[in-house]
Amino acid sequence: MTEELVLEIFREALMLSIKIAGPMLLISMLVGLVIAILQAATQVHEQTLTFVPKALTIVVLLLLFAPMMTASCSEFVYRIFDLITQISSQTGAM
């Protein structure tokens, strides 16, 4: 296993985590910003008014993006398993 391969696997894992978590984080931040603007305009500062909409938004996004997220994770795991078999077959031949 070379250093380049390890760095490539790490880069792929990092990009996968950004791809999976990014949309949910961005949209929940936007929902939080809209709620904060509404709270500042109405001067109603209740903690549950920010938590509940963000939690519901994340649940809906998880339901919508679950197939994409599982497919992406499965592809990554299959790639890692393929690399493991390639490395084990190379070391077995030595």
C-alpha positions in Angstrom: 0.0 0.0 0.0 1.6 3.2 -1.1 1.3 6.7 0.4 -0.5 8.0 -2.6 -3.2 5.3 -2.2 -3.7 6.1 1.4 -4.0 9.8 0.6 -6.5 9.1 -2.2 -8.6 7.0 0.1 -8.6 9.7 2.8 -9.5 12.3 0.2 -12.4 10.2 -1.1 -13.6 9.7 2.5 -13.5 13.4 3.2 -15.3 14.3 -0.1 -17.9 11.6 0.7 -18.6 13.1 4.2 -18.9 16.6 2.6 -21.2 15.2 0.0 -23.4 13.5 2.6 -23.5 16.2 5.3 -23.1 19.3 3.2 -26.7 19.7 1.9 -28.2 19.1 5.3 -25.9 21.5 7.1 -26.4 24.3 4.5 -30.2 24.0 4.4 -30.5 23.8 8.2 -28.3 26.9 8.4 -30.6 28.7 6.0 -33.6 27.7 8.0 -31.9 28.9 11.2 -31.1 32.2 9.5 -34.7 32.7 8.3 -36.0 31.9 11.8 -33.5 34.2 13.4 -34.6 37.1 11.1 -38.2 36.4 11.9 -37.4 36.3 15.6 -35.5 39.6 15.4 -38.4 41.2 13.5 -41.1 40.0 15.8 -39.0 40.2 19.0 -40.1 36.7 20.0 -37.0 34.9 21.3 -38.1 31.3 22.1 -35.5 28.5 21.9 -37.9 26.0 20.5 -38.7 28.2 17.6 -35.3 27.6 16.2 -34.8 24.0 17.2 -38.1 22.5 16.0 -38.0 23.8 12.4 -34.3 22.8 12.0 -35.0 19.3 13.4 -38.0 18.8 11.1 -36.0 20.1 8.1 -33.2 17.6 8.8 -35.7 14.7 9.1 -37.3 15.6 5.8 -33.9 16.0 4.1 -32.7 12.6 5.5 -35.8 11.0 4.1 -35.2 12.6 0.7 -31.5 12.1 0.5 -31.3 8.6 2.1 -31.1 6.7 -1.2 -28.3 8.9 -2.5 -26.5 8.7 0.8 -26.6 4.9 1.1 -25.6 4.5 -2.6 -22.6 6.8 -2.1 -21.5 5.0 1.1 -22.0 1.6 -0.6 -19.9 2.6 -3.5 -17.1 3.8 -1.2 -17.2 0.6 0.8 -17.1 -1.6 -2.3 -14.1 0.4 -3.5 -12.3 -0.1 -0.2 -13.1 -3.9 -0.3 -11.8 -4.1 -3.9 -8.6 -2.3 -2.8 -8.2 -4.8 0.1 -8.6 -7.8 -2.2 -6.1 -6.3 -4.7 -3.5 -5.6 -1.9 -4.0 -9.0 -0.3 -3.6 -10.7 -3.7 -0.4 -8.7 -4.4 1.1 -9.5 -1.0 0.1 -13.2 -1.3 2.0 -13.5 -4.6 5.2 -12.2 -3.0 
